[in-house]
């Protein structure tokens, strides 16, 4: 073989080896890319899960001290928190959350609930082994639910065929420092949400406010379905009797704004109702839809008739 032919053969062999090495390198690079893609997908999946877990939260609250504890995670009925305050403290602004309250007839006692700028639904849950079923909430602050955001939404979807009571020590159910959407509802006309408030002598506000939008000139919404308002409920000769509140109203912005109010099967046992449950300030607007908004005034006494 001539030296030229030998050189050509060696060059061809080198090219073949180079091609093989390139092919191997390409396989290695492709394998690395697959590994990277897999790791990236896993990382994104974890991030998406973390984001979802943060922005879509569910917490359970059981006021029974033998079951609930604020040191629990609150992520299941088996590891519930003890207080509504602890559950709300876990809410993230901008998130959607559901806080499930145990309807075991143990009173959920709370001061004012400060809800961040998020959407939260308060609902109920029961368990088959509970001996007694019923929801009791007791708010000791002047306001039950207070919000501080422009996109806040607070819904109490207290569903179930059992008694549901909200005892108010203060005179405001909802109040906002921005604009907010509020709703209070039961799915059963036979078992409405009963809101009890009794004015005490010398209290600064001699009336009960369903929702107060009086802080800023903005837009708010209030909806209620299957709700009863009274000062207290008593049982006389086996009959349930609701004692009236002094005055019920819904406040609107003092310097202009609008409130959309929707009432469905709402009984207001009160001496005075700012018809239809609203006192409008100058420059404010109310858009209301009422189906079964009942002002049930106390009976007129014989002395009053005279």
C-alpha positions as CSV (number, residue, x, y, z in Angstrom):
1,X,0.0,0.0,0.0
2,X,1.4,3.4,-1.0
3,X,1.9,6.0,1.7
4,X,-0.9,8.0,0.2
5,X,-3.3,5.1,0.3
6,X,-2.2,4.4,3.9
7,X,-2.8,8.1,4.9
8,X,-6.2,8.0,3.3
9,X,-7.1,4.8,5.1
10,X,-5.9,6.2,8.5
11,X,-7.9,9.5,7.8
12,X,-11.0,7.5,7.0
13,X,-10.6,5.4,10.2
14,X,-10.1,8.6,12.2
15,X,-13.2,10.1,10.7
16,X,-15.1,6.9,11.6
17,X,-13.8,7.1,15.2
18,X,-14.7,10.8,15.4
19,X,-18.2,10.1,14.1
20,X,-18.6,7.4,16.7
21,X,-17.4,9.7,19.4
22,X,-19.8,12.4,18.2
23,X,-22.6,10.0,18.2
24,X,-21.7,8.9,21.8
25,X,-21.4,12.5,22.8
26,X,-24.8,13.3,21.2
27,X,-26.3,10.4,23.2
28,X,-24.7,11.7,26.4
29,X,-26.0,15.2,25.7
30,X,-29.5,13.9,25.0
31,X,-29.5,11.9,28.1
32,X,-28.3,14.9,30.1
33,X,-31.1,17.0,28.5
34,X,-33.7,14.3,29.5
35,X,-32.4,14.4,33.0
36,X,-32.5,18.2,33.1
37,X,-36.0,18.2,31.7
38,X,-37.1,15.6,34.2
39,X,-35.6,17.6,37.1
40,X,-37.1,20.9,35.8
41,X,-40.5,19.2,35.4
42,X,-40.2,17.8,39.0
43,X,-39.2,21.3,40.3
44,X,-42.1,23.0,38.5
45,X,-44.5,20.3,39.8
46,X,-43.3,21.0,43.3
47,X,-43.6,24.7,42.8
48,X,-47.1,24.4,41.4
49,X,-48.0,22.1,44.3
50,X,-46.6,24.6,46.8
51,X,-48.4,27.5,45.1
52,X,-51.7,25.5,45.0
53,X,-51.3,24.5,48.7
54,X,-50.7,28.2,49.6
55,X,-53.4,29.7,47.4
56,X,-56.0,27.0,47.9
57,X,-56.1,26.4,51.7
58,X,-58.5,24.3,53.8
59,X,-58.5,24.3,57.6
60,X,-60.6,22.4,60.2
61,X,-61.5,24.0,63.5
62,X,-62.9,22.0,66.4
63,X,-63.5,24.0,69.6
64,X,-63.6,20.8,71.7
65,X,-60.4,21.1,73.8
66,X,-60.0,17.3,73.9
67,X,-59.8,17.3,70.0
68,X,-58.8,20.7,68.7
69,X,-55.4,22.4,69.3
70,X,-53.9,25.5,67.8
71,X,-50.6,23.7,67.7
72,X,-52.1,21.3,65.2
73,X,-51.8,21.7,61.4
74,X,-55.5,22.0,61.0
75,X,-55.4,20.2,57.6
76,X,-57.9,17.4,58.5
77,X,-60.7,16.6,60.9
78,X,-58.2,14.4,62.8
79,X,-55.8,17.3,63.4
80,X,-58.1,20.3,63.8
81,X,-57.2,23.7,65.1
82,X,-59.1,24.9,68.2
83,X,-59.9,28.5,67.4
84,X,-61.1,30.4,64.4
85,X,-58.4,33.0,65.2
86,X,-55.7,30.4,64.6
87,X,-57.2,29.3,61.3
88,X,-57.5,32.9,60.0
89,X,-53.9,33.6,61.0
90,X,-52.8,31.0,58.5
91,X,-54.6,32.8,55.6
92,X,-52.5,34.2,52.8
93,X,-53.5,37.5,51.1
94,X,-54.7,36.8,47.6
95,X,-55.6,33.2,48.4
96,X,-58.8,31.2,48.4
97,X,-59.5,29.4,51.6
98,X,-62.1,27.3,53.2
99,X,-62.4,27.1,57.0
100,X,-64.5,24.2,58.2
101,X,-66.1,24.6,61.6
102,X,-67.1,21.6,63.7
103,X,-70.9,21.5,64.3
104,X,-70.7,19.5,67.5
105,X,-72.5,22.0,69.8
106,X,-69.3,23.2,71.3
107,X,-69.1,27.0,71.2
108,X,-66.6,28.6,68.8
109,X,-65.6,31.5,70.9
110,X,-63.7,34.4,69.2
111,X,-63.0,38.1,69.4
112,X,-63.1,40.0,66.1
113,X,-61.9,38.0,63.2
114,X,-59.4,40.0,61.1
115,X,-59.6,38.6,57.6
116,X,-56.8,39.5,55.2
117,X,-57.3,40.5,51.5
118,X,-58.4,37.1,50.4
119,X,-61.5,35.0,49.7
120,X,-62.6,32.7,52.6
121,X,-65.6,30.5,53.0
122,X,-66.6,29.4,56.5
123,X,-68.6,26.1,56.3
124,X,-69.5,23.3,58.7
125,X,-68.6,19.7,59.1
126,X,-70.0,16.8,61.2
127,X,-68.9,13.3,62.0
128,X,-71.1,10.2,62.5
129,X,-69.8,9.5,66.0
130,X,-70.7,12.9,67.5
131,X,-73.5,12.6,70.1
132,X,-74.8,16.2,69.5
133,X,-75.0,18.2,66.3
134,X,-75.3,22.0,66.0
135,X,-73.2,25.0,65.3
136,X,-72.6,27.7,67.9
137,X,-70.5,30.8,67.3
138,X,-69.9,33.5,69.9
139,X,-68.1,36.8,69.0
140,X,-66.9,38.9,72.0
141,X,-65.5,41.8,69.9
142,X,-67.5,44.8,68.8
143,X,-67.2,43.4,65.2
144,X,-67.5,39.8,64.2
145,X,-65.7,39.9,60.8
146,X,-63.4,42.8,59.8
147,X,-61.6,43.0,56.5
148,X,-58.8,45.2,55.3
149,X,-58.6,44.6,51.5
150,X,-60.1,45.8,48.3
151,X,-60.7,42.2,47.1
152,X,-61.8,40.6,50.3
153,X,-64.7,38.1,50.3
154,X,-66.1,36.5,53.4
155,X,-68.9,33.9,53.1
156,X,-70.5,31.9,55.9
157,X,-72.1,28.9,54.2
158,X,-73.5,27.3,57.3
159,X,-75.3,24.3,55.7
160,X,-76.9,21.4,57.4
161,X,-80.1,20.2,59.0
162,X,-79.3,21.4,62.5
163,X,-79.5,24.5,64.7
164,X,-77.0,27.3,63.9
165,X,-76.6,30.3,66.2
166,X,-74.3,33.3,66.1
167,X,-74.2,35.1,69.4
168,X,-73.0,38.7,69.1
169,X,-71.6,40.7,72.1
170,X,-70.9,43.6,69.8
171,X,-73.2,45.2,67.3
172,X,-71.5,44.7,63.9
173,X,-71.6,41.5,62.0
174,X,-69.4,42.6,59.1
175,X,-67.2,45.7,58.7
176,X,-64.7,46.6,56.0
177,X,-61.8,49.1,55.7
178,X,-61.9,48.8,51.9
179,X,-64.5,47.2,49.7
180,X,-65.7,43.7,50.3
181,X,-68.2,41.0,49.6
182,X,-70.1,39.4,52.4
183,X,-72.6,36.6,52.6
184,X,-74.4,34.7,55.3
185,X,-76.6,31.7,54.4
186,X,-78.1,28.5,55.4
187,X,-79.4,25.9,52.9
188,X,-82.4,25.1,55.0
189,X,-85.4,27.4,55.8
190,X,-86.3,25.0,58.6
191,X,-82.8,25.6,60.2
192,X,-81.8,29.2,59.5
193,X,-78.8,30.9,60.8
194,X,-80.0,32.7,63.9
195,X,-78.0,35.9,64.8
196,X,-78.6,37.0,68.4
197,X,-77.7,40.4,69.7
198,X,-79.0,42.1,72.9
199,X,-78.2,45.8,73.4
200,X,-77.1,46.8,76.8
201,X,-77.9,50.0,78.6
202,X,-75.4,52.7,78.0
203,X,-73.9,51.1,74.9
204,X,-72.7,53.7,72.4
205,X,-74.6,52.2,69.4
206,X,-78.2,51.3,70.2
207,X,-78.6,49.4,67.0
208,X,-77.3,46.3,65.2
209,X,-75.4,46.7,61.9
210,X,-75.6,43.8,59.5
211,X,-72.7,45.2,57.4
212,X,-70.8,48.4,57.8
213,X,-69.4,50.0,54.6
214,X,-69.0,53.4,56.2
215,X,-65.2,53.7,56.1
216,X,-64.5,54.6,52.5
217,X,-66.3,55.5,49.3
218,X,-66.2,52.2,47.5
219,X,-68.4,49.3,46.4
220,X,-69.6,46.5,48.5
221,X,-72.0,43.5,48.4
222,X,-74.1,41.8,51.1
223,X,-76.2,38.7,50.5
224,X,-78.2,36.8,53.1
225,X,-80.4,33.7,52.8
226,X,-82.4,31.9,55.5
227,X,-81.2,34.1,58.3
228,X,-83.1,35.2,61.5
229,X,-82.1,38.2,63.6
230,X,-83.3,38.7,67.2
231,X,-82.0,39.8,70.6
232,X,-82.5,36.3,72.0
233,X,-84.6,33.2,71.6
234,X,-86.7,31.7,74.4
235,X,-89.0,28.7,74.7
236,X,-92.4,29.5,76.1
237,X,-94.9,26.7,76.6
238,X,-92.9,24.6,74.1
239,X,-93.0,27.3,71.4
240,X,-89.9,29.1,70.2
241,X,-90.2,32.9,70.6
242,X,-87.8,35.4,69.2
243,X,-87.4,38.6,71.3
244,X,-86.8,41.7,69.1
245,X,-83.6,43.8,68.7
246,X,-84.0,47.6,69.1
247,X,-82.9,48.5,65.5
248,X,-81.3,46.8,62.5
249,X,-79.6,48.6,59.6
250,X,-76.9,48.4,56.9
251,X,-74.5,51.3,56.7
252,X,-73.2,52.7,53.5
253,X,-70.3,55.0,52.7
254,X,-70.7,58.5,54.2
255,X,-69.1,60.2,51.2
256,X,-70.5,58.3,48.3
257,X,-70.4,54.7,47.1
258,X,-72.7,51.8,46.4
259,X,-73.9,48.6,48.0
260,X,-75.6,45.7,46.4
261,X,-77.8,43.9,48.9
262,X,-79.6,40.6,48.2
263,X,-82.0,39.2,50.9
264,X,-83.8,35.9,50.6
265,X,-86.0,34.6,53.4
266,X,-84.6,36.9,56.1
267,X,-86.6,37.5,59.3
268,X,-85.6,40.6,61.3
269,X,-87.2,40.7,64.7
270,X,-86.7,44.3,65.7
271,X,-88.5,47.3,67.0
272,X,-87.2,49.4,64.1
273,X,-85.9,48.5,60.6
274,X,-84.3,51.1,58.3
275,X,-86.3,50.0,55.3
276,X,-85.1,47.9,53.6
277,X,-82.5,47.4,56.3
278,X,-80.4,50.3,55.1
279,X,-79.6,53.9,56.1
280,X,-78.2,55.7,53.0
281,X,-75.8,58.6,53.4
282,X,-75.8,61.5,50.9
283,X,-74.2,60.4,47.6
284,X,-74.6,56.7,48.3
285,X,-76.5,54.2,46.3
286,X,-78.2,50.9,47.2
287,X,-79.2,48.3,44.7
288,X,-81.3,45.7,46.5
289,X,-83.2,42.6,45.7
290,X,-85.4,41.3,48.5
291,X,-87.4,38.1,48.5
292,X,-89.0,37.5,51.8
293,X,-87.3,40.2,53.9
294,X,-89.6,40.3,56.9
295,X,-89.6,43.0,59.5
296,X,-91.3,41.3,62.5
297,X,-92.1,44.1,64.9
298,X,-92.9,43.3,68.6
299,X,-96.6,43.2,69.4
300,X,-98.2,46.4,70.4
301,X,-99.0,46.4,74.1
302,X,-102.5,47.4,75.4
303,X,-101.0,50.5,77.2
304,X,-99.4,51.6,73.9
305,X,-102.7,51.2,72.1
306,X,-104.4,53.4,74.6
